[in-house]
Amino acid sequence: MRISTALRTGFRLPDRHPVAVLPFYLLATSVGVIARVPMFVGIAVAVAALSSNGRLDAFVDSVQQVDFAAVDPAEPTTATGLADALAVLVTPVTAAVLAVSVLVAVVLGLLATGVVRAGTLSAVLAAIDGGDPTVGGIGGARRFWRSFVGFLLLRTALFGGLFLVTALVALALSLLGVAGIVLGVLVALVGVVLALVVGLLLAFTEQSLVVDGEGLVDALRASVRFPFRRPVDFLFYVLVAGAAFVGNGIVIGTAGALGVTQAGTLLSILLISPVLDGFKTSLYAERGLSERESGYGIEGEPTPRRRRLVSGTRDGVGALGRFVVEHPGWNLVSTFVLAGSVLAGYVATSGYGIRIGAPGDVAGVFGVFPVDTFVNIAANNWLVAAGSAYGGLALGVPAAVSLAFNGLLVGALAGIFELTPFLALVAPHGVIELPGLIVAGALGLHLGRVGWSAYRGRRDAASLAGELRRAFRILVGLAVVFVVASFIEAFLTPRIAAAVLGG
C-alpha cells in the first residue's frame, strides 16, 4: 500500500464520518466523568463524617479567622492559622475514605479507557473497511476491551517501572558528588531513550489487536516485529507521529498563548487524535478509506464542507428539539436533580454567615474584548456536556453525579454571595446555560437506560449505534446553545451586572 493512502485516510476519517466515528472520541471525555464518581462519593462521605463530629464547623470557624489578604500566593499554607484549619479535616476516617475513593477511581478509569479505546479503533477500522463505524466500534468494544485493559496495565507497569528504576539509580548516584551527578544525568538520559524505544516498539499493539484480532500476546509480538518487517512504513510513521506530536504541542501552546486553552483541547480531541488513529490503523492494515463514502456524492464528488457544516448544525438543532419534546420525563428528572443539588448547596453554605459582594470593576471583569473568555467557556461547557451525556452509558450514574456537582457548586456560591450581585452575574447567561446542562444530563440519563438495555441483551448493536449517533447530533445542537450562552456571559453579563449594581 502506498504510504500516502494511509496519510490521506487519516485526514479523511473525521471529515467523512463525523457522526459515526467522533462519538467514540467524545466517549473518551466521559472517562474522567466516570472516574470522578467514586471521588465525589468519597468527598460526600468524608464531609458527612466531619459534620457529624463537629470538625466541619471547627474548620469553618478557623478559616474565618485567617487573614487571606496577607497570604503569599506562592506559599498559601504559610498563612497564620490556615495550616491548623486544614489539619482539622485530616482524620483516619477521612484519609481511609479518600484513599479507597482514589483506588476505585483509578480502577474505573482504567476499565473505561480500555473499553473506549477498543471501541474507537474498531470504529476506525470499520470505516476503513467500508462498514458501519459505530456498529463496528460497539462490537469491537465488546470483543477487545479485556485485551486493551491488559495492554494499558502492561504499558503502565513498563513505563512506571522504568521511571522508578531510573529515578532511584540517578538519585543514588547524585549522592556521590559531582561525578555522581553527571552519571545520574546520563542515567536519566538513558532512561528517556529506553522509554522512547519501548514506546515505539509497542506503538502498533492497539492496531494489531483490532486488525489481527489474535489476542494481546500476539499483538505485542506483531508490534515489536513491525519495524523490522516494514522499516520504511515504520520510519514514515515515526516522522508523522513526531510531526503530530509537535503539531499538537503547537496547537495547544498557541491556544494557551491566546488564552483559549479549551479550544486547543477540543481540536486535539476531534481532529488530531482521529487523524493519527486513522493513519496508524490504515498503515498497519495496509488498506485505506474508500473514495465512495458517506458525506460524498454517489459518484465520489464531495459535498462542499460549508454545506455539510450548515446542514449538520441544522440537523443538530432539530435533534435537540426532538429530544426535549420526546423525552419530557428524563428532562424533568434532570431538572429535579439540578434544582435539588442547588438547594442542597445553598443550605450547606448559607448558614455560615459568609457574604461576598460584587467585584470592584464588574463591567471589566473579563477585559475589554473577551474573545478568549467566550471561546473557553463555550468549549468547556460543551466538553462537560459531552462527558456527562456519554458518561451516562454507565447506567446513568455519572450523568446524575455531574448534574449534582454543578448544582451543588451553583448553590454553594449562592449561599456565600449577596443575592443581588449573584443574580446579576449569573442570571443573564444562566437562563440559557443551565437548561443546556439539564438537557445534557437528561441525555446522559436516557443513555443510561439505553446502556442498561444493551447490557441485558434487549438492544442490539445497530440500535445502540443509532442512539450514539443521535446523541452526537443532540450535542451539536447543544453546542449552539452553549455558544449563545457563552457569548452572553463574556460580552453582555458583565455590562448587565454593572448596570444593575451601578459599578
Buried (B, 14 or more C-beta within 10 A) or exposed (E): EEBEBBBBBBBBBBBBBBBBBBBBBBBBBBBBBBBBBBBBBBBBBBBEBBEEEEBBBBBBEBBEEBEEEEBEEEEEEEBEEBEEBEEBBEBEBBEEBBEBBBEBBEEBBBBBBBBBBBBBBBBBBBBBBEBBBBBBBBBBBBBBBBBBBBBBEBBEEBBEEBBEEBBEBBEEBBEEEEEBBEBBEEBBEEBEEBBEEBEBBBBBBBBBBBBEBEBBEBBBEBBBEBBEEBEEBBEBBEEBBEEBEEBBEEBBEEBEEEBBBBBBBBBBBBBBBBBBBBBBBBBBBEBBBBEEBEBBEEEEEBEEEEEBEEEBBEBBBBBBEBBBEEBEEBBEBBBEBBBBBBBBBBEBBBEBEEEEEBBEEBBEBBEEEBBBBBBBBBBBBBBBBBBBBBBBBBBBBBBBBBBBBBBBEBBBBBBBBBEEBBBBBBBBBBEBBBBBBBBBBBBBBBBBBBBBBBEEEEBEBEBBBBBBBBBBBBBBBBBBBBBBBBBBBBBEBBEBBBEBBEB
